[in-house]
Amino acid sequence: MQIARVRTRIVNVPLRIPFDHATKSRSATENVVTEVELSDGSTGIGEGVPREYVTGESARSAHAAIAGLDYGELAPGFASLGDLVSYLAERDPPPVGNAAWCSLELALLDAFGKSLGRPIGEVAPLVLPPEMVAPRSRVRYGVVVSGGASRKRVRRAARYRLFGFNEMKVKVGLDDDDDVAALAAIRRRVGNRVDLRVDANGVWDADRAARMCERLSPFTVSCVEQPLPTGSEGDLPRLRGSTDTPIMLDESLNSLGAARRAVAGGWCDVFNVRISKLGGFVASLKAARIADEAGLKYALGCQVGETAILSAAGRHFAATVGGIRYLEGSYDRFLLAANVTRRPVSFGWGGFARAMRGPGLGIEIHQAALDALTTELRDIEL
């Protein structure tokens, strides 16, 4: 099936409430959305969420990269889903930035999935060993307690517990004493059955991280995410040696190359796999495989402000890949003030959500809503 048309756009997605952590506060996000039309009329859509402090991309640079890509290899199309996946798997690293490539890759997988009548979850067995593939009918998400004063975080955590969540990530890093007070109060309010972990978003140095791991240990924190800033990974083995709390990489895990360096350097215990950050569905599967082969755990995370497009991709991943230690995503109707699909891709009570159905991503785009959020649009000549 040949590729007939590619279109890329920047969309500005407003959030219902500001989302805060130690380095950023967001009330909206600029994402890149790409559409691919095949010669049989099947149309697919993909999304990337560029973050300059993670992959070095802005929405504008990612948008321009997609428009400027050489489509000579892509235009003839692919005879099967396996051929497309093989092509995608060989692009390591991708020819453009990770968020840009994610947007194009998901559009290709969605289009070919629709054309062939196959969901993109069927990509997993083409990339992973059989023991890592575990299809299931529903999954369960955790929730993120965004930054702020301890009393605000405690109130949020208490509400999430009433909603049935049993896994929470608490943003920390602005004030150590307030973080300790917040975790102590949250643990009292939610009880001992809730899995609590913290995310410092890279604002601690090694000594401060070691102190905070010790100070937070009475509250049974199951993991500390991104304790050190990107560029300080050489200090992670020493930090791991000073604490029993597992260390997760997020911002430092911004490519498959970084994943391999993390294994070789003994940087962490857990990978935070995020589809946009790592350059798409196939690359995220490969990152999970790297972790598994090294005896590490892996989580599936998300970017703040993902629309239903990336939420659907995450759902396919979550409902197909086994062994996911933590699961985040599908915040659509809870976080977004506007979306791009007819129906949101969100979890329900307790974080439970059903596997996606239908070919490709399994979503129906609301074209008028997508157009209303679009700030820049380009059609690409093949």
C-alpha positions in Angstrom: 0.0 0.0 0.0 1.5 3.3 -1.1 1.5 6.6 0.9 -0.6 9.2 -0.9 -0.4 12.2 1.4 1.2 13.5 4.6 0.0 16.5 6.6 1.5 17.9 9.9 0.1 20.5 12.3 0.8 22.2 15.6 -2.0 22.0 18.0 -2.4 24.0 21.2 -4.1 22.0 23.9 -5.5 23.8 26.9 -5.5 22.0 30.3 -8.3 22.1 32.8 -6.0 22.9 35.7 -2.3 23.9 35.8 0.0 21.0 36.2 3.1 21.7 38.4 6.3 20.0 39.2 9.8 21.1 40.4 10.9 22.5 37.0 7.7 23.5 35.1 4.2 24.7 35.4 1.8 24.2 32.5 -1.7 25.4 31.7 -1.5 24.4 28.0 0.8 22.3 25.7 1.8 22.6 22.1 1.8 19.2 20.4 2.6 18.0 16.9 -0.1 16.0 15.0 0.6 14.2 11.8 -1.8 12.6 9.3 -0.9 9.9 6.7 -3.3 8.9 3.9 -2.7 5.7 2.0 -3.6 5.0 -1.6 -6.7 3.0 -0.6 -8.0 6.0 1.3 -7.1 4.8 4.8 -6.0 7.7 7.0 -3.9 7.4 10.1 -3.0 10.0 12.8 -0.2 10.3 15.2 1.0 12.7 17.9 4.2 13.8 19.5 4.7 16.1 22.6 8.0 17.9 22.1 9.8 19.1 25.3 13.0 21.1 24.8 14.4 20.0 28.2 13.9 16.3 27.4 14.5 15.7 23.6 15.7 19.1 22.6 12.6 19.7 20.4 10.0 22.5 20.4 6.7 22.1 18.7 7.9 24.4 15.9 11.1 22.5 15.3 9.4 19.2 15.4 6.7 20.5 12.9 9.5 21.8 10.6 11.4 18.5 10.9 8.4 16.4 9.7 7.8 18.8 6.8 11.5 18.7 5.8 12.0 14.9 6.0 13.0 13.0 2.9 10.0 10.8 2.2 11.7 8.9 -0.7 11.9 5.6 1.3 8.4 6.0 2.7 6.4 7.0 -0.4 6.3 3.5 -2.0 4.6 2.1 1.1 4.8 -1.4 2.6 3.3 -4.7 1.7 2.6 -5.8 5.3 2.5 -4.6 8.9 5.7 -6.6 9.5 7.5 -4.8 6.7 6.5 -1.4 8.2 7.6 -2.5 11.7 11.0 -3.7 10.3 11.5 -0.3 8.6 10.6 1.5 11.9 12.8 -0.7 14.0 15.9 0.0 11.9 15.6 3.8 12.6 17.7 3.9 15.8 18.1 6.8 16.3 15.3 8.2 14.1 16.1 10.6 11.3 14.4 13.4 13.1 13.7 14.3 16.7 11.9 11.7 18.9 8.6 13.6 19.3 8.5 14.4 15.6 9.2 10.8 14.6 6.7 9.5 17.1 4.0 11.7 15.5 4.8 10.3 12.0 5.3 6.7 13.2 2.0 6.5 15.0 0.2 7.9 11.9 1.8 5.2 9.8 0.9 2.5 12.2 -2.7 3.8 12.5 -3.1 4.1 8.7 -1.7 0.6 7.9 -3.6 -0.9 10.9 -6.8 0.5 9.5 -6.0 -0.6 6.0 -5.2 -4.2 7.1 -7.9 -4.3 9.8 -5.3 -4.9 12.6 -4.8 -3.0 15.9 -1.4 -1.5 16.7 -1.1 -3.8 19.7 -0.3 -6.5 17.2 3.1 -4.7 16.7 4.3 -5.9 20.1 4.8 -9.6 19.2 6.8 -8.4 16.2 9.3 -6.7 18.4 9.3 -8.5 21.8 10.0 -12.1 22.8 6.9 -14.1 23.5 7.4 -14.0 27.3 7.0 -10.2 27.3 3.7 -10.3 25.4 0.7 -10.6 27.7 -2.6 -9.3 26.0 -5.4 -8.5 28.5 -8.8 -7.0 28.4 -8.3 -4.3 30.9 -5.4 -2.4 32.7 -5.1 -0.2 35.8 -3.5 3.2 35.8 -1.9 5.0 38.7 -2.2 8.8 39.2 0.2 11.7 39.6 -0.1 14.1 42.6 1.2 17.3 41.0 3.5 19.8 42.9 2.5 22.5 45.4 2.3 23.0 49.1 2.0 19.9 51.2 -1.6 20.6 52.2 -2.6 20.8 48.5 -0.8 17.5 47.7 -2.4 15.8 50.7 -5.9 16.9 49.6 -5.3 15.7 46.1 -4.0 12.3 47.3 -7.0 11.9 49.6 -9.4 12.6 46.6 -7.5 10.1 44.5 -7.8 7.5 47.2 -11.5 8.0 47.4 -11.6 7.5 43.6 -10.1 4.1 44.2 -6.5 4.5 43.1 -3.9 2.2 44.7 -0.8 3.7 43.0 0.3 7.3 43.3 3.4 9.3 42.2 4.0 12.5 44.2 5.9 15.4 42.7 8.7 16.6 45.0 11.8 18.8 44.8 10.9 22.4 45.7 11.2 22.2 49.5 12.7 19.2 51.3 10.9 19.8 54.6 7.6 20.3 52.9 8.1 17.2 50.9 8.7 15.1 54.0 5.7 16.6 55.7 3.6 15.9 52.5 4.7 12.3 52.3 4.1 11.7 56.0 0.6 13.1 55.8 -0.2 11.4 52.5 0.8 8.0 53.9 -1.4 8.6 56.9 -4.4 9.6 54.7 -4.2 6.9 52.1 -3.0 4.0 54.2 -0.3 1.4 53.7 -2.0 -0.5 50.8 -1.3 2.4 48.3 2.0 2.2 46.4 3.6 5.6 46.8 6.6 6.8 44.8 8.2 10.3 44.3 9.5 12.2 41.2 12.1 14.9 41.7 12.4 15.8 38.0 16.1 16.0 38.3 16.4 18.9 40.8 18.5 17.2 43.5 22.2 16.8 43.5 23.7 13.4 44.6 24.1 14.4 48.3 20.7 15.9 48.6 19.1 12.9 46.8 20.8 10.5 49.3 19.5 12.6 52.2 16.0 12.7 50.8 15.9 9.0 50.1 16.8 8.4 53.8 14.2 11.0 55.0 11.4 9.5 52.9 12.2 5.9 53.7 9.8 5.7 56.7 6.9 6.3 54.3 7.6 3.2 52.3 8.4 5.0 49.0 8.6 2.3 46.4 10.7 4.3 43.9 12.4 7.6 43.3 12.1 8.9 39.8 14.8 11.1 38.1 16.5 12.2 41.3 19.5 13.8 39.5 19.6 16.2 36.6 20.4 15.0 33.1 24.2 15.0 32.7 24.8 13.7 36.2 24.2 10.1 35.5 27.7 9.2 36.6 26.6 9.9 40.2 23.7 7.4 40.0 25.7 4.2 40.9 26.9 5.9 44.1 23.4 7.0 44.9 22.0 3.5 44.3 24.7 2.2 46.6 23.6 4.5 49.4 19.9 3.6 49.4 17.6 0.6 49.2 15.0 2.6 47.4 14.9 1.8 43.6 15.9 4.6 41.2 13.9 5.3 38.1 15.2 7.2 35.0 12.9 9.5 33.1 14.5 12.6 31.5 17.8 10.8 31.4 16.2 8.0 29.4 15.6 10.1 26.3 16.8 7.6 23.6 17.5 3.9 23.0 21.2 4.9 23.2 20.6 6.3 26.7 18.8 3.1 27.6 21.8 1.0 26.7 24.2 3.4 28.5 22.0 3.2 31.6 22.3 -0.6 31.6 26.1 -0.6 31.0 26.7 2.1 33.7 24.4 0.7 36.3 22.4 3.9 36.5 19.0 2.7 37.6 16.6 0.0 38.6 13.6 1.1 36.5 13.1 2.7 33.1 10.3 5.2 32.6 9.2 4.5 29.0 7.3 7.3 27.4 6.2 6.8 23.8 6.7 10.4 22.6 10.0 10.8 24.5 11.6 7.7 23.0 10.4 8.2 19.5 7.3 6.1 19.1 5.6 2.8 19.8 8.3 0.6 18.3 11.2 2.3 20.1 9.3 2.1 23.4 8.9 -1.6 22.9 12.6 -1.9 22.3 13.4 0.1 25.4 11.2 -2.2 27.5 13.0 -5.2 26.0 16.4 -3.6 26.8 15.3 -3.2 30.5 13.9 -6.8 30.7 17.0 -8.4 29.2 19.1 -6.5 31.8 16.9 -7.6 34.7 15.5 -4.1 35.2 11.9 -3.1 35.6 10.0 -0.8 33.2 7.1 1.6 33.6 4.9 3.2 31.0 4.6 6.9 31.5 3.1 9.8 29.6 3.6 13.4 28.7 1.4 16.1 30.3 -1.1 17.2 27.7 -1.2 14.1 25.6 -4.5 14.0 23.6 -6.5 10.9 23.0 -4.1 10.0 20.2 -1.1 9.3 22.4 -3.5 8.0 25.2 -4.7 5.3 22.7 -1.1 4.3 21.8 -0.3 4.0 25.5 -3.4 1.9 26.1 -2.4 -0.5 23.3 1.0 -0.8 24.8 -0.3 -1.3 28.3 -2.8 -3.9 27.3 -0.3 -5.9 25.3 3.1 -5.7 27.1 3.5 -7.8 30.3 5.5 -6.9 33.4 4.8 -3.1 33.5 5.7 -2.0 37.0 3.9 1.4 37.0 1.4 2.7 34.5 0.5 6.4 33.8 -1.7 8.0 31.1 -5.2 8.3 29.7 -5.9 11.5 31.6 -7.9 13.0 28.8 -11.2 14.0 30.3 -9.6 14.8 33.7 -6.8 17.0 32.5 -7.7 18.4 29.0 -10.0 21.3 28.4 -10.3 20.2 24.8 -9.6 17.0 22.9 -9.5 15.8 19.3 -11.6 12.6 19.3 -15.3 11.9 19.4 -14.8 9.9 22.7 -12.1 10.4 25.3 -9.6 7.7 26.0 -9.7 7.9 29.8 -9.6 5.5 32.8 -12.5 5.0 35.1 -12.9 4.5 38.8 -9.8 3.1 40.5 -7.7 3.8 37.3 -9.3 0.8 35.5 -9.6 1.0 31.7 -10.5 -1.4 28.9 -8.2 -2.4 26.1 -8.8 -0.4 22.9 -10.9 -2.0 20.2 -10.8 -1.6 16.4 -8.1 -1.4 13.8 -5.1 1.0 14.1 -5.3 3.1 17.2 -9.0 2.5 17.5 -10.1 6.1 17.8 -12.4 8.4 15.8 -11.0 11.9 15.2 -13.3 14.9 15.7 -12.1 16.9 12.7 -13.7 20.2 13.7 -12.2 20.0 17.2 -8.7 19.2 15.8 -9.0 22.1 13.3 -10.0 24.5 16.1 -6.9 23.6 18.1 -4.6 23.9 15.1 -2.2 26.9 15.0 -0.1 25.9 12.0 -0.7 23.4 9.2 1.5 22.0 6.3 0.7 19.6 3.5 3.8 17.7 2.4 4.5 16.9 -1.2 5.7 13.3 -1.7 
